[in-house]
């Protein structure tokens, strides 16, 4: 039983209504006034997601169905409990790991953890076994049943029978592990995966992501992966695009390049030069590697947030520079923040060590706000939906057992929910600024960060991140009515504050953000 429901049971046994505090927290801080300007509109936000690597292959196949459904509800549910608290975080995208077949190799795969070896639907003789990936297929269907709208198939390594060394990792990291004579075979393989998954599950992939962090060497022995130089990546992408055209695939777009860090997107001198400056390499029409005219390529760039979040000045600067570079190349391109978990090792956060509390959640909230405010992200996706490990890499956590165990929610989960539960596909970011003119950048190190959005149904969403150790009163002007009402949902250090519904309030009065909290206001449509 997860911590959140355990606390509910204890509350019910002791007193009624204990999840609702009797009043807002008191504060000695002066009010901070914000002005909403719905006439100033920015990017469209399409979805929030996470991936099924690597835990789902066992949990989704072997764990008791009650616990599998519990996990699915935490990730995807849009329901509320009897007190108005969200049951889950309402993710709207789900990433499916198309494995390379290292699991069938066992210890011979060289990948030390069984959890990180992955199945493949394909076989070296060209046949396919659609009974594989059973756990992942279960969760894929569970996501669909709970209203998830966007599905992405992603690849870490080509299948092992197409690689240079017969493994799902690179021997020396100097070139792609995919043999050039198998580029077309790999493209045909992906066509069969896209068609086969849709045929067997009834769920099409909206996007196919054939590459993952091509800048890294991906040498033995942690997980499946392969590097790609820019020319290799371009050549393989063209083969896949041609194979899609030949097969008549129209519903699946190709998503590239899943850059390992933000700066690899736009800096020519970042890391290996033959793997950097990918925005210009693939989307500038003057580049010899230009891919922007391919029929099936999505008009977007997929970027990973890793190792670009500290110090805070770097977090802000890299996203501002990325957006400027993107606008210069093609203003129609969208920026997709397609993967992140906390791997950093700095004075605020350490990647190793599971932490279900608020410290990593506040760090994450700041990163999310930066992606939306400065990179104008149109999608935001976390790495592992479920983790069995001792890292800050999961939203939901489980015991390290392939067949049964406990399920744990986390403040990371609920903090993502402060965005994902309320921002529905098609939401548009709006202008919200401090009334005293203080730039948003100045709040990022330790202050209050705000972002605002409007859903297609006209409802508006404001997300506040209070990084301060004290409560902070805030006021809002500029919504439709002077006395607008809103519903508030709180994630904080308090055990019960897991996206807790805190009540209905009005913009006539100041609202006090709890210390170290993420608070979402939901303002109804007029």
Buried (B, 14 or more C-beta within 10 A) or exposed (E): EBBBBEBBEEBEEEEEEBBBBEEBBEBEBEEBBBBBEBEEEBBBBBBBBBBBBBBBBBBBBBBEEEBBBBBBBBBBBBEBEEEBBBBBBBBBBBBBBBBBBBBBBEEEBBBEEBBBBBBBBBBEEEEBEBEBBBBBBBBBBBBBEBEBBBBBBBBBBBBBBBBBBBBBBBBEBEBBBBBEEBBBBBBBBBBBBBBBBBEBBEBBBBBBBBBBBBBBBBBBEEBBBBBBBBBBBBBBBBBBBBBBEEBEBEEBBBBBBBBBBBBBBBBEEBBBEBBBBBBBBBBBEEBEBBBBEBEBBBEBBBBBBBBBBBEBEBBBBBBBBBBEBBEEBBEEBBBBBBBBBBBBEEEBBBBEEBBBBBBBBBBBBBBBBBBBBBBBBBBBBBBBBBBBBEBBBBBBBBEEEBEEBEBBBBBBBBBBBBBBBBBBBEBBBBBBBBBEEEEBBEBBEEBBBBBBBBBEEEBBBBBBBBBBEBBBBBBBEBBEEEEBBBBBBBBBBBBBBBBBBBBEBEBEEBBBBBBBBBBBBBBBEE
